[in-house]
Amino acid sequence: MDTFQLIILLLDATLRTSTPLILAALAGMFSERSGTINLALEGMMLGGAFSAAAVAFYVGSPWVGLLAAIATTIALSLLHGFACITHKGNQVVSGMAINILMSGLTALVGIALFAQGGKTPALDKGSRFQPITFPGAEAVKDVPVLGPIYSELLSGHNILVYVAFIAVPAAWWVMYRTRFGLRLRAVGENPGAVDTAGIGVVAMRYRAVICSGVLVGMSGAYLSTAQGASFLQDMTAGKGYIALAAMVFGKWRPFPALAACLLFGFLDAAATRLQGVVLPGIGEVPVQLVQALPYILTVILLAGFIGRAIPPKALGRAYVKER
Amino acid sequence: MSKTVELPRWIDVGALPLLNLLLALVVSGLVVLAIGENPVEVVEILLYGAFGYEEAWGYTLYYTTNFIFTGLAFAVAFHCGLFNIGAEGQAYVGGLGVTLAALYLDFLPFPIMLVVAMLAAMIFGAAWAYIPAYLQARRGSHVVITTIMFNFIASSLMVYLLVNVLRPEGSMTPESEQIAEHLRLPFIHDIAGALGIEMASSPLNLSFVYAIVISVMVWLFIWHTRWGYAIRTVGANAVAATYAGLEPGRFIIIAMMISGALSSFMALNEVMGVQHRLLIDFTAGYGFVGIAVALMGRNHPFGIFLAALLFGMLYQGGAELSFEIPTISNDMVVVIQGLVILFTGAMEHMFRPRVTKIYTAWRLRQDAGEAA
């Protein structure tokens, strides 16, 4: 296999591994830009993945599964909102609680429903999202350079991959070009001013966490009904936290977050390929180092060595109306 | 705002947390019902499994030991206004310290080794907490995010070390060599046996006693020393602390390092007391449960002890449960944990306004009665 082919394969894998990160990072962004810390991405993703796989198995349609995933994650978002926005509870604790709860609940319900040790039954072709082949992908396959880029890299992914990449400019547009986005950002920076303008802070924050729920639900469904063919216990394996790191790395903005997700996805894809590979001059690269790189890079960024990451001003603070 | 009366202490630290705990348990019961089992039976098995026979007690207290350490760790940082979510990673790296000391200084006699192992755990755990602490204190990076990142970094680092460095030659499993027999913490049943008392064998070891001692020391430290006072001041109001001549950054670092050291003591129980070697993921989520333990215990060592006992009971009883009822796996305990954290931690204010209203009405009526 020549180098070009290898690069195409690696980038192809990168698109696949970064898709759930992109969706979840955007989800985190909507929530945090409105002032609600969302550490629950991991647990919500897990809940979404489970619902999608379980419902898709019963109904036989990935789309119904996707809807179930989104319904689950919206419900979890509302729970998070109920604790943090309505009852002004601690947002970090609420997020951790949802993560732990979902880690147990998905396995418990999985065993009760399917008795396969926490797994859901394998989905057949019809109940999963299938790759979409672009028109003419077969025909241009042998065109040098551009052919493989079109037919292997761009074509042949499932619908959710494309949705994730469209979601980034869409999120940007909503966030920076609509009244809703302006209010959402304002409520995360200075809720007092928004309240003075006669806009309900609580309602605004609830809407933001619902947006967050929709996006993270898609990322969960992607894991179990598009990338994989069933739900596995704790299948998110820290992806929610990586998405969180990517969102922070992207300084709470859609396009930089996309770049961070692609970088982290690339590291993930490369880690599996680098196993046991000896690089000239460096020696064998420890896979664990590559796996830890997203976290290390995020810490370095947060330390202020790669520009400054400034969170929304009112992040983590419940809004108390003066009496 | 209408007139309210401040809630007395017994409601604030007693009744309200209990009310929240009750709600968490009721919802857990509903989950049990939903998966088609009988909640009453589950509670019976849980309680029997945790306290029903002598061996069960030992296991319950063994789990309790871990939760005391991680609960105290979270509490100390919390008194300084910090969320240390990194107990998991700090304990993991602390375990590395204990293991290295026990493996490479195995010529030391046990009493000296005990001190050396404690110091090694403290140093490794505190060092792992130092970086996020420094970044929070001096560069303003949020400690919640950095400690989460450090948990993952610790996990990768330890897998690397266990697979490539610590694994004995020829072994396939990624775990360290066994530590020498004379360097292991004695089991309580062995100590009792030496004193002529018959006890069922369990993993409960000397570190439980150590956990109690440390609890008292943390209580003394937080409420009866200058540093403890300074830490609480910084936690309550960092700006006021600055005006009082305290440098918040300094105490943020101190509190986090103490927190890291406390979580690392969990490794004494696990590595030196029970497993006798370093295992992958030996921290098994105890660090995260420490958050729940501290929040339920209102960040006071005595409360933490009670909450740790509750979680120890859930762990041991839960293990029994998965034997008795196959449809209920250990995950039920994880669900209960999540619900307890949710209701006692995140939704702790849910009942407060209502309880305050009821209590105020009751007091006003009483006052009126006395006046008449």
Boltz contact constraints between the chains, C-beta under 6 A:
constraints:
  - contact:
      token1: [A, 83]
      token2: [B, 346]
      max_distance: 6.0
  - contact:
      token1: [A, 83]
      token2: [B, 347]
      max_distance: 6.0
  - contact:
      token1: [A, 87]
      token2: [B, 347]
      max_distance: 6.0
  - contact:
      token1: [A, 87]
      token2: [B, 349]
      max_distance: 6.0
  - contact:
      token1: [A, 87]
      token2: [B, 350]
      max_distance: 6.0
  - contact:
      token1: [A, 88]
      token2: [B, 349]
      max_distance: 6.0
  - contact:
      token1: [A, 89]
      token2: [B, 346]
      max_distance: 6.0
  - contact:
      token1: [A, 89]
      token2: [B, 347]
      max_distance: 6.0
  - contact:
      token1: [A, 90]
      token2: [B, 346]
      max_distance: 6.0
  - contact:
      token1: [A, 92]
      token2: [B, 83]
      max_distance: 6.0
  - contact:
      token1: [A, 92]
      token2: [B, 144]
      max_distance: 6.0
  - contact:
      token1: [A, 93]
      token2: [B, 345]
      max_distance: 6.0
  - contact:
      token1: [A, 93]
      token2: [B, 346]
      max_distance: 6.0
  - contact:
      token1: [A, 94]
      token2: [B, 346]
      max_distance: 6.0
  - contact:
      token1: [A, 97]
      token2: [B, 338]
      max_distance: 6.0
  - contact:
      token1: [A, 97]
      token2: [B, 341]
      max_distance: 6.0
  - contact:
      token1: [A, 97]
      token2: [B, 342]
      max_distance: 6.0
  - contact:
      token1: [A, 97]
      token2: [B, 346]
      max_distance: 6.0
  - contact:
      token1: [A, 100]
      token2: [B, 337]
      max_distance: 6.0
  - contact:
      token1: [A, 100]
      token2: [B, 338]
      max_distance: 6.0
  - contact:
      token1: [A, 101]
      token2: [B, 338]
      max_distance: 6.0
  - contact:
      token1: [A, 103]
      token2: [B, 334]
      max_distance: 6.0
  - contact:
      token1: [A, 104]
      token2: [B, 331]
      max_distance: 6.0
  - contact:
      token1: [A, 104]
      token2: [B, 334]
      max_distance: 6.0
  - contact:
      token1: [A, 104]
      token2: [B, 335]
      max_distance: 6.0
  - contact:
      token1: [A, 104]
      token2: [B, 338]
      max_distance: 6.0
  - contact:
      token1: [A, 105]
      token2: [B, 335]
      max_distance: 6.0
  - contact:
      token1: [A, 107]
      token2: [B, 331]
      max_distance: 6.0
  - contact:
      token1: [A, 108]
      token2: [B, 331]
      max_distance: 6.0
  - contact:
      token1: [A, 108]
      token2: [B, 332]
      max_distance: 6.0
  - contact:
      token1: [A, 108]
      token2: [B, 335]
      max_distance: 6.0
  - contact:
      token1: [A, 111]
      token2: [B, 329]
      max_distance: 6.0
  - contact:
      token1: [A, 112]
      token2: [B, 35]
      max_distance: 6.0
  - contact:
      token1: [A, 112]
      token2: [B, 327]
      max_distance: 6.0
  - contact:
      token1: [A, 241]
      token2: [B, 148]
      max_distance: 6.0
  - contact:
      token1: [A, 248]
      token2: [B, 145]
      max_distance: 6.0
  - contact:
      token1: [A, 286]
      token2: [B, 160]
      max_distance: 6.0
  - contact:
      token1: [A, 288]
      token2: [B, 156]
      max_distance: 6.0
  - contact:
      token1: [A, 288]
      token2: [B, 159]
      max_distance: 6.0
  - contact:
      token1: [A, 288]
      token2: [B, 160]
      max_distance: 6.0
  - contact:
      token1: [A, 291]
      token2: [B, 156]
      max_distance: 6.0
  - contact:
      token1: [A, 292]
      token2: [B, 153]
      max_distance: 6.0
  - contact:
      token1: [A, 292]
      token2: [B, 156]
      max_distance: 6.0
  - contact:
      token1: [A, 295]
      token2: [B, 149]
      max_distance: 6.0
  - contact:
      token1: [A, 295]
      token2: [B, 152]
      max_distance: 6.0
  - contact:
      token1: [A, 295]
      token2: [B, 153]
      max_distance: 6.0
  - contact:
      token1: [A, 298]
      token2: [B, 149]
      max_distance: 6.0
  - contact:
      token1: [A, 299]
      token2: [B, 146]
      max_distance: 6.0
  - contact:
      token1: [A, 299]
      token2: [B, 149]
      max_distance: 6.0
  - contact:
      token1: [A, 302]
      token2: [B, 141]
      max_distance: 6.0
  - contact:
      token1: [A, 303]
      token2: [B, 135]
      max_distance: 6.0
  - contact:
      token1: [A, 303]
      token2: [B, 139]
      max_distance: 6.0
  - contact:
      token1: [A, 303]
      token2: [B, 141]
      max_distance: 6.0
  - contact:
      token1: [A, 304]
      token2: [B, 139]
      max_distance: 6.0
  - contact:
      token1: [A, 323]
      token2: [B, 1]
      max_distance: 6.0
